[in-house]
Amino acid sequence: MSDQNQDQLIKEIAELKEMVRKLESEIEDIKFFTKRPLLDSGTIGTVGGIILGALAIIGIFW
């Protein structure tokens, strides 16, 4: 491989490293500014099941 090709590859690698750094910082920004739901569907289902179970038990003894 000639010196010219090596220099070109080194420049391209440096550019790619810079792009990766920019992408990583943008991903971190997106993660930081994206609101996450407080409750996911599994939690809502569990709470709903507990409430329905409690109502059934209350209904049995009412």
Residue pairs with C-beta under 8 A, 6 or more apart in sequence:
39 47
